Amino acid sequence: MRRYDAPMHPADPITPCWQASLDLGFERRGESTLLARREHRGPLRVQKALYPEGPRLCHAIVLHPPAGIAGGDRLQIGIELGTEAQALLTTPGAGKWYRSPADGRLWAEQAVSLKVGAGATAEWLPQESIVFDGAQASMRTTVDLEPGARFIGVETLCLGRRASGETFERGSLHLATDIRMAGKPLWRERGAIEGGSPLLHSPIGLAGFSVCSTVLVAGREIAPETLRACRAVTASEAGARCGVSAMPQLFVGRYLGHSTQAARAWFVALWQHLRPSVIGREAAVPRIWNT
């Protein structure tokens, strides 16, 4: 994918855009959760179902072989869990959102939809998304929970490539997240981050930080002792900011810093408290995160 890393010029040839979709269905059968449906179009895949925590909980790694998303690409991921199924989904590495042509015509888009059946548990834990300077990206996540369903999710964004001296001076990032319980809105959030905008440095925005992470847990009241433990979790990165809140059937955690590794460590520390309380399992970090 070097063509995306090299400087772009008006005379560069137009290359095809990826239009890809992945639909997954998980079902509880006996004491096991099976990946019962797997359909794809274009470069989105799940190679196999994994069971590092036993047959009750299915792990799946969502692969996008091009390794990056460019202007004009559209990825759609649909995940459905049947009654009492349990699944954890992650990605093999950081997602890269490449810069789009300067004329602003081509946006890169990703839409993720999770439908979680009664008594089922879904964990959507992709690794971080790196948004290159000049990218025009749209990310949408929709979660529909039936009664008794539970959800744990994390979204970590890195604006620019700070290690290379690149900041997010051009482009646009649009974000949309919706969580519904039995058809009723539980969480609705919209964000629009413009490259080079005052929001990037405002104290009511990103306060000059390049990495932001959001943790969402839905479908279960958070016990007071669990909330206290989560509030005691501190960032390992000097100067980073973090905080958590609990609302009816919803937990929200926020992180601002410059290190995606520190943001992940903060999430894992929260997860170690939240996962046993929400889904009755100890936190088990996916092996792919260590490769």
C-alpha positions in Angstrom: 0.0 0.0 0.0 2.9 2.4 -0.6 0.9 4.4 -3.1 -1.0 5.9 -0.1 2.1 6.8 1.8 3.8 8.6 -1.2 2.9 12.2 -2.0 -0.2 12.5 -4.2 -0.2 14.7 -7.3 -3.1 15.7 -9.6 -1.6 13.6 -12.4 -1.7 10.4 -10.3 -3.9 7.7 -11.9 -7.3 7.0 -10.4 -7.3 3.7 -8.6 -10.3 1.5 -7.8 -12.0 1.9 -4.4 -12.8 -1.0 -2.1 -16.5 -1.7 -1.6 -16.5 -4.5 1.1 -18.9 -6.1 3.5 -18.8 -8.7 6.1 -21.8 -10.3 7.8 -21.3 -12.6 10.8 -23.9 -14.6 12.8 -23.1 -16.2 16.2 -25.4 -18.8 17.7 -25.6 -20.6 21.1 -25.8 -24.3 20.6 -25.6 -26.4 23.8 -22.7 -25.1 25.8 -21.0 -23.6 22.8 -21.2 -20.4 20.7 -20.7 -21.1 17.0 -19.9 -18.8 14.2 -22.9 -20.1 12.3 -23.0 -17.5 9.4 -20.1 -15.9 7.6 -20.6 -14.0 4.4 -18.3 -11.5 2.8 -17.9 -9.3 -0.3 -14.6 -7.7 -1.1 -11.6 -7.6 1.2 -13.2 -8.3 4.6 -12.7 -11.7 6.2 -12.8 -13.8 9.4 -10.6 -16.7 8.9 -11.7 -19.0 11.7 -13.5 -19.1 15.0 -11.2 -19.2 18.0 -11.9 -20.4 21.5 -9.0 -19.4 23.8 -11.5 -19.0 26.8 -13.4 -22.2 26.2 -16.4 -23.1 23.9 -18.9 -20.8 25.4 -17.2 -17.6 24.1 -16.2 -17.3 20.5 -13.3 -15.0 19.5 -13.1 -13.7 15.9 -10.5 -11.5 14.2 -11.8 -9.2 11.5 -9.3 -8.9 8.7 -9.1 -6.1 6.1 -6.2 -7.4 3.9 -5.5 -4.0 2.2 -4.5 -2.8 5.8 -5.8 0.7 5.2 -8.8 2.7 4.1 -8.5 5.3 1.5 -10.9 7.9 -0.1 -13.8 6.2 -1.8 -13.5 3.0 0.2 -16.7 1.8 2.0 -16.6 -1.0 4.6 -19.7 -2.5 6.1 -19.5 -4.9 9.0 -22.7 -6.6 10.4 -22.5 -8.8 13.5 -25.5 -10.6 14.9 -25.6 -12.7 18.1 -28.5 -15.0 18.9 -30.0 -15.6 22.3 -27.3 -16.2 25.0 -24.4 -16.3 22.4 -21.1 -14.8 23.5 -18.5 -13.3 21.1 -15.5 -11.1 21.3 -14.3 -9.4 18.1 -11.1 -7.5 17.5 -8.7 -6.7 14.6 -5.1 -7.9 13.9 -3.5 -4.4 14.1 -4.1 -0.7 13.9 -6.5 0.6 11.2 -5.0 3.2 8.9 -7.1 5.9 7.4 -5.1 7.3 4.5 -5.3 10.9 3.2 -8.0 11.5 0.6 -7.6 13.6 -2.7 -7.4 17.3 -1.9 -10.5 18.1 -3.9 -12.6 16.6 -1.1 -14.8 14.4 -3.3 -13.9 11.0 -1.9 -14.6 10.0 1.7 -13.6 6.8 3.4 -16.4 5.2 5.3 -16.8 2.4 7.8 -20.2 1.3 9.3 -20.3 -1.3 12.0 -23.7 -2.8 13.2 -24.1 -5.1 16.1 -27.4 -6.8 17.0 -27.2 -8.6 20.3 -29.9 -11.1 21.2 -31.5 -11.6 24.6 -29.0 -12.7 27.2 -26.1 -12.5 24.8 -22.8 -10.7 25.3 -20.8 -8.8 22.6 -17.4 -7.3 22.9 -16.3 -5.1 20.0 -12.6 -4.3 20.7 -10.8 -3.2 17.6 -7.3 -1.9 17.9 -6.7 1.8 17.4 -7.5 3.8 14.2 -4.7 6.0 12.9 -6.2 9.0 11.0 -3.6 10.4 8.6 -3.3 14.1 7.9 -5.6 14.9 5.0 -8.0 11.9 5.6 -11.7 12.4 5.1 -13.1 9.6 7.2 -16.6 8.6 8.4 -17.0 6.0 11.2 -20.4 4.8 12.4 -21.1 2.2 15.0 -24.7 1.1 15.9 -25.5 -1.4 18.7 -29.0 -2.8 19.2 -29.5 -4.8 22.4 -32.4 -7.0 23.3 -33.5 -7.4 27.0 -30.7 -8.9 29.0 -28.0 -8.4 26.4 -24.7 -6.8 27.3 -22.1 -4.9 25.3 -18.5 -3.8 25.9 -16.8 -1.6 23.3 -13.7 0.5 22.8 -12.7 3.1 20.2 -9.3 4.6 20.1 -8.3 7.3 17.6 -4.9 8.6 16.8 -5.0 11.9 14.9 -1.9 12.1 12.7 1.4 10.3 13.1 3.1 12.1 16.0 6.2 9.9 15.9 6.8 11.1 12.3 6.0 14.7 13.2 2.7 14.6 11.4 -0.3 16.4 12.9 -3.9 16.5 11.8 -3.9 19.8 9.9 -6.1 18.9 7.0 -9.1 16.7 6.4 -12.2 15.7 8.4 -13.3 13.0 10.7 -17.0 12.3 11.3 -18.1 10.0 14.1 -21.4 8.5 15.0 -22.3 6.0 17.8 -25.7 4.8 18.7 -26.7 2.2 21.4 -30.3 1.1 21.7 -31.9 -1.1 24.3 -35.1 -2.8 23.2 -35.4 -0.2 20.5 -35.0 2.8 22.9 -32.0 5.1 22.7 -29.4 4.5 25.4 -26.5 6.4 24.0 -26.2 8.7 21.0 -23.1 10.6 20.1 -22.0 12.6 17.1 -18.6 14.2 16.5 -17.0 16.2 13.7 -13.3 16.9 13.9 -11.8 19.2 11.3 -8.1 19.1 10.6 -6.4 22.2 12.0 -9.5 23.4 13.8 -9.5 25.2 17.2 -11.3 22.1 18.6 -8.0 20.2 18.5 -6.5 22.5 21.1 -9.5 23.8 22.9 -9.9 22.7 26.6 -13.4 21.7 25.8 -12.1 19.6 22.8 -9.0 17.5 22.5 -6.9 20.0 24.6 -3.9 19.5 22.3 -3.8 15.7 22.6 -3.5 13.4 19.6 -5.0 10.2 21.0 -8.5 9.9 22.3 -10.3 6.7 23.5 -13.8 6.0 24.5 -15.0 2.9 26.5 -18.7 2.0 26.4 -20.4 -0.7 28.5 -24.2 -1.1 28.1 -26.9 -3.4 29.3 -25.9 -3.8 33.0 -25.9 -1.5 36.0 -22.4 -0.9 37.2 -22.0 -1.9 40.9 -20.7 0.9 43.1 -17.6 -1.0 44.1 -16.8 -1.6 40.4 -17.2 2.1 39.6 -14.9 3.0 42.5 -12.3 0.6 41.2 -12.5 2.0 37.7 -12.2 5.6 39.0 -9.0 4.5 40.8 -7.4 3.5 37.5 -4.8 6.1 36.5 -3.0 6.7 33.2 0.5 5.4 32.8 1.3 8.3 30.5 2.5 11.5 32.1 0.1 14.4 31.5 -2.7 12.2 30.1 -6.3 12.7 31.2 -9.0 10.1 31.9 -12.3 9.7 33.6 -15.3 7.5 33.9 -19.1 8.0 34.5 -22.0 5.6 35.2 -25.6 6.1 34.1 -28.5 3.8 34.1 -27.5 0.7 32.1 -24.5 2.5 30.7 -20.8 3.1 31.6 -18.6 5.6 29.8 -14.8 6.0 30.0 -12.7 8.7 28.3 -9.0 9.0 27.7 -6.9 11.8 26.2 -3.1 11.5 25.7 -0.5 11.0 23.1 0.2 7.2 23.4 -2.0 4.5 21.9 -0.1 2.0 24.0 -1.0 3.9 27.2 -4.6 4.2 26.1 -4.8 0.5 25.6 -3.2 -0.2 29.0 -5.8 2.1 30.6 -8.6 0.2 28.8 -7.3 -3.2 29.9 -7.1 -2.0 33.5 -10.7 -0.9 33.3 -11.7 -4.1 31.5 -10.2 -6.1 34.4 -12.8 -4.6 36.7 -15.7 -4.3 34.3 -15.7 -7.7 32.5 -16.2 -9.9 35.6 -19.0 -7.6 36.8 -20.8 -7.3 33.4 -20.3 -10.7 31.7 -19.0 -12.8 34.6 -15.5 -13.5 33.0 -12.0 -12.5 34.0 -10.3 -10.2 31.4 -8.3 -12.2 28.9 -6.3 -10.1 26.5 -6.5 -11.4 22.9 -3.2 -12.9 21.8 -3.2 -10.9 18.6 -2.7 -7.8 20.6 0.8 -9.0 21.6 2.0 -9.7 18.1 
